[in-house]
Amino acid sequence: MPGKNSYIKALCRSLGAEYCVREIDLEPIIYRDFGNGFNVEISGVYTASTKKKATRYLWHGELPPECIIVKTCRKETYYESRKQ
């Protein structure tokens, strides 16, 4: 069975070249900077479990205190089409 690293990297590749794996708050996440002050973080996908739900955060700004969460989408499924 593939490990957590291979799953998060495969998911990142499936989202497109604009996405990368980064570590934020000691957790590997999928990240994309839109280049206009907005960026997205997909958290909770550093796992080999196909049942775990992810959380997507839309951020605006670069650094605190100007950096704020604009939108949070919880319990999203990213692994449904993956076969074990």
MARTORBA-314652 format. One line per field, with one value per atom (N, C-alpha, C): residue in three letters; atom name; x, y, z. Coordinates in nm, 3 decimals. Layout:
res: (ALA  ...)
atom: (CA  ...)
east: (X  ...)
north: (Y  ...)
up: (Z  ...)
# end
This chain:
res: (MET  MET  MET  PRO  PRO  PRO  GLY  GLY  GLY  LYS  LYS  LYS  ASN  ASN  ASN  SER  SER  SER  TYR  TYR  TYR  ILE  ILE  ILE  LYS  LYS  LYS  ALA  ALA  ALA  LEU  LEU  LEU  CYS  CYS  CYS  ARG  ARG  ARG  SER  SER  SER  LEU  LEU  LEU  GLY  GLY  GLY  ALA  ALA  ALA  GLU  GLU  GLU  TYR  TYR  TYR  CYS  CYS  CYS  VAL  VAL  VAL  ARG  ARG  ARG  GLU  GLU  GLU  ILE  ILE  ILE  ASP  ASP  ASP  LEU  LEU  LEU  GLU  GLU  GLU  PRO  PRO  PRO  ILE  ILE  ILE  ILE  ILE  ILE  TYR  TYR  TYR  ARG  ARG  ARG  ASP  ASP  ASP  PHE  PHE  PHE  GLY  GLY  GLY  ASN  ASN  ASN  GLY  GLY  GLY  PHE  PHE  PHE  ASN  ASN  ASN  VAL  VAL  VAL  GLU  GLU  GLU  ILE  ILE  ILE  SER  SER  SER  GLY  GLY  GLY  VAL  VAL  VAL  TYR  TYR  TYR  THR  THR  THR  ALA  ALA  ALA  SER  SER  SER  THR  THR  THR  LYS  LYS  LYS  LYS  LYS  LYS  LYS  LYS  LYS  ALA  ALA  ALA  THR  THR  THR  ARG  ARG  ARG  TYR  TYR  TYR  LEU  LEU  LEU  TRP  TRP  TRP  HIS  HIS  HIS  GLY  GLY  GLY  GLU  GLU  GLU  LEU  LEU  LEU  PRO  PRO  PRO  PRO  PRO  PRO  GLU  GLU  GLU  CYS  CYS  CYS  ILE  ILE  ILE  ILE  ILE  ILE  VAL  VAL  VAL  LYS  LYS  LYS  THR  THR  THR  CYS  CYS  CYS  ARG  ARG  ARG  LYS  LYS  LYS  GLU  GLU  GLU  THR  THR  THR  TYR  TYR  TYR  TYR  TYR  TYR  GLU  GLU  GLU  SER  SER  SER  ARG  ARG  ARG  LYS  LYS  LYS  GLN  GLN  GLN)
atom: (N  CA  C  N  CA  C  N  CA  C  N  CA  C  N  CA  C  N  CA  C  N  CA  C  N  CA  C  N  CA  C  N  CA  C  N  CA  C  N  CA  C  N  CA  C  N  CA  C  N  CA  C  N  CA  C  N  CA  C  N  CA  C  N  CA  C  N  CA  C  N  CA  C  N  CA  C  N  CA  C  N  CA  C  N  CA  C  N  CA  C  N  CA  C  N  CA  C  N  CA  C  N  CA  C  N  CA  C  N  CA  C  N  CA  C  N  CA  C  N  CA  C  N  CA  C  N  CA  C  N  CA  C  N  CA  C  N  CA  C  N  CA  C  N  CA  C  N  CA  C  N  CA  C  N  CA  C  N  CA  C  N  CA  C  N  CA  C  N  CA  C  N  CA  C  N  CA  C  N  CA  C  N  CA  C  N  CA  C  N  CA  C  N  CA  C  N  CA  C  N  CA  C  N  CA  C  N  CA  C  N  CA  C  N  CA  C  N  CA  C  N  CA  C  N  CA  C  N  CA  C  N  CA  C  N  CA  C  N  CA  C  N  CA  C  N  CA  C  N  CA  C  N  CA  C  N  CA  C  N  CA  C  N  CA  C  N  CA  C  N  CA  C  N  CA  C  N  CA  C  N  CA  C  N  CA  C  N  CA  C  N  CA  C)
east: (0.085  0.000  0.089  0.064  0.144  0.128  0.229  0.227  0.167  0.165  0.105  0.171  0.304  0.376  0.331  0.316  0.277  0.133  0.044  -0.095  -0.105  -0.039  -0.050  0.016  0.126  0.192  0.106  0.041  -0.046  -0.166  -0.225  -0.338  -0.296  -0.181  -0.129  -0.110  -0.050  -0.032  -0.165  -0.265  -0.396  -0.466  -0.431  -0.491  -0.429  -0.306  -0.241  -0.108  -0.035  0.102  0.108  -0.003  -0.004  -0.001  -0.026  -0.032  0.100  0.133  0.254  0.226  0.314  0.306  0.398  0.345  0.421  0.391  0.475  0.448  0.405  0.286  0.233  0.186  0.228  0.192  0.226  0.342  0.397  0.317  0.231  0.152  0.177  0.208  0.216  0.075  0.065  -0.062  -0.042  -0.150  -0.144  -0.173  -0.094  -0.098  -0.096  -0.168  -0.160  -0.169  -0.077  -0.079  -0.136  -0.245  -0.309  -0.241  -0.146  -0.071  -0.144  -0.258  -0.335  -0.368  -0.289  -0.315  -0.392  -0.449  -0.524  -0.442  -0.458  -0.397  -0.490  -0.472  -0.558  -0.471  -0.521  -0.453  -0.553  -0.511  -0.593  -0.526  -0.592  -0.536  -0.608  -0.538  -0.600  -0.584  -0.500  -0.482  -0.348  -0.273  -0.149  -0.186  -0.244  -0.296  -0.305  -0.302  -0.323  -0.469  -0.550  -0.691  -0.772  -0.859  -0.946  -1.075  -1.095  -1.217  -1.204  -1.081  -1.061  -1.103  -1.173  -1.220  -1.118  -1.106  -1.011  -1.081  -1.001  -1.050  -0.976  -1.051  -0.991  -1.007  -0.897  -0.896  -0.860  -0.937  -0.901  -0.851  -0.728  -0.662  -0.646  -0.639  -0.602  -0.496  -0.388  -0.277  -0.158  -0.046  0.080  0.120  0.118  0.164  0.066  0.058  -0.028  0.021  -0.061  -0.205  -0.290  -0.228  -0.305  -0.361  -0.298  -0.340  -0.462  -0.573  -0.696  -0.756  -0.831  -0.907  -1.035  -1.055  -1.173  -1.286  -1.253  -1.354  -1.294  -1.371  -1.330  -1.436  -1.391  -1.481  -1.435  -1.516  -1.480  -1.542  -1.480  -1.530  -1.545  -1.446  -1.445  -1.375  -1.425  -1.365  -1.282  -1.157  -1.066  -1.023  -1.055  -1.000  -1.104  -1.225  -1.331  -1.294  -1.227  -1.200  -1.076  -1.001  -0.880  -0.915  -0.853  -0.873  -0.758  -0.788  -0.683  -0.637)
north: (-0.118  0.000  0.124  0.218  0.341  0.421  0.500  0.579  0.716  0.794  0.927  1.019  1.011  1.100  1.078  0.953  0.927  0.972  0.960  1.003  1.155  1.230  1.375  1.426  1.365  1.406  1.373  1.257  1.218  1.312  1.344  1.436  1.573  1.619  1.748  1.750  1.646  1.637  1.638  1.571  1.564  1.700  1.790  1.922  2.017  1.988  2.071  2.125  2.177  2.225  2.347  2.417  2.538  2.504  2.379  2.338  2.275  2.289  2.228  2.177  2.093  2.046  2.134  2.190  2.273  2.227  2.271  2.243  2.373  2.371  2.485  2.433  2.499  2.457  2.309  2.266  2.132  2.023  2.061  1.964  1.982  1.876  1.886  1.914  2.017  2.057  2.079  2.091  2.129  2.278  2.350  2.496  2.550  2.660  2.733  2.882  2.957  3.103  3.151  3.227  3.274  3.398  3.457  3.572  3.704  3.706  3.830  3.862  3.808  3.827  3.712  3.624  3.510  3.383  3.292  3.159  3.058  2.933  2.827  2.722  2.669  2.563  2.448  2.328  2.208  2.127  2.118  2.055  1.924  1.831  1.705  1.596  1.619  1.520  1.447  1.471  1.397  1.270  1.175  1.053  0.944  0.822  0.710  0.666  0.730  0.696  0.760  0.683  0.737  0.793  0.776  0.822  0.958  1.004  1.129  1.246  1.339  1.458  1.571  1.648  1.759  1.890  1.989  2.125  2.216  2.300  2.394  2.535  2.610  2.747  2.841  2.947  3.053  3.169  3.211  3.316  3.439  3.555  3.679  3.748  3.790  3.855  3.763  3.823  3.748  3.708  3.804  3.779  3.835  3.772  3.827  3.966  4.057  4.042  4.067  4.106  4.134  4.007  3.893  3.766  3.713  3.695  3.649  3.533  3.449  3.343  3.405  3.393  3.448  3.346  3.219  3.113  2.982  2.902  2.769  2.670  2.565  2.458  2.330  2.277  2.158  2.032  1.920  1.786  1.763  1.805  1.781  1.649  1.576  1.449  1.472  1.432  1.446  1.312  1.204  1.074  0.979  1.022  0.930  0.850  0.912  0.842  0.752  0.760  0.680  0.537  0.443  0.301  0.251  0.165  0.108  -0.024)
up: (0.000  0.000  0.000  -0.091  -0.094  0.035  0.065  0.188  0.169  0.278  0.278  0.177  0.165  0.073  -0.071  -0.111  -0.250  -0.277  -0.179  -0.199  -0.214  -0.127  -0.136  -0.265  -0.306  -0.430  -0.551  -0.552  -0.663  -0.671  -0.558  -0.556  -0.606  -0.563  -0.606  -0.759  -0.813  -0.959  -1.032  -0.976  -1.042  -1.045  -0.954  -0.952  -1.054  -1.096  -1.198  -1.154  -1.250  -1.227  -1.136  -1.120  -1.036  -0.886  -0.852  -0.712  -0.668  -0.540  -0.486  -0.344  -0.295  -0.157  -0.074  0.033  0.127  0.268  0.359  0.500  0.568  0.625  0.700  0.834  0.941  1.077  1.102  1.053  1.071  0.999  0.904  0.829  0.679  0.607  0.462  0.405  0.323  0.263  0.114  0.041  -0.099  -0.106  -0.183  -0.184  -0.326  -0.346  -0.473  -0.447  -0.505  -0.500  -0.633  -0.628  -0.750  -0.808  -0.734  -0.784  -0.775  -0.710  -0.697  -0.551  -0.460  -0.318  -0.255  -0.337  -0.287  -0.302  -0.208  -0.219  -0.152  -0.191  -0.138  -0.071  0.039  0.115  0.130  0.092  0.112  0.221  0.334  0.454  0.483  0.548  0.587  0.484  0.382  0.276  0.287  0.393  0.416  0.492  0.420  0.480  0.373  0.415  0.324  0.327  0.410  0.423  0.310  0.249  0.146  0.205  0.334  0.398  0.466  0.490  0.559  0.471  0.530  0.459  0.473  0.368  0.366  0.401  0.433  0.455  0.358  0.287  0.193  0.251  0.252  0.301  0.187  0.169  0.077  0.161  0.136  0.211  0.124  0.189  0.121  0.204  0.138  0.207  0.216  0.252  0.258  0.400  0.492  0.628  0.730  0.849  0.955  0.993  1.033  1.057  0.931  0.820  0.699  0.634  0.658  0.598  0.673  0.599  0.663  0.583  0.653  0.587  0.533  0.403  0.337  0.337  0.316  0.306  0.353  0.426  0.469  0.422  0.354  0.310  0.379  0.466  0.544  0.486  0.520  0.488  0.338  0.263  0.119  0.090  -0.007  -0.046  -0.172  -0.166  -0.280  -0.335  -0.266  -0.303  -0.362  -0.390  -0.432  -0.558  -0.653  -0.779  -0.771  -0.661  -0.648  -0.612  -0.675  -0.644  -0.559  -0.464  -0.379  -0.436)
# end
